[in-house]
């Protein structure tokens, strides 16, 4: 994954977070807010399916998806120039519903992404 990281950095992406099994990159953020186009790229090792579980839960639960939309809109206004706080302020919501999704869907992705 280090080779991919170097390539993306050379193309202007910023490494926003890096953990053992995942790296997140962004492009299009400036000290004045967002550029005309903003990109998010999340690299995960095989088996790290949290974002898929969260996505599926939102698709199946439109009211919760609407709550997430409202949260993001409120945070965007509050933290337009502070990406870290914007992201950190969504963490509890995402963690809660990712956990619920994993409980509901079990090993949904194991058949597709078995190691």
Secondary structure as UniProt FT lines:
FT   HELIX           2..10
FT   TURN            11..12
FT   STRAND          14..19
FT   TURN            20..21
FT   STRAND          22..30
FT   TURN            31..32
FT   STRAND          33..44
FT   TURN            46..47
FT   HELIX           50..60
FT   HELIX           62..78
FT   TURN            79..81
FT   HELIX           83..105
FT   TURN            108..112
//
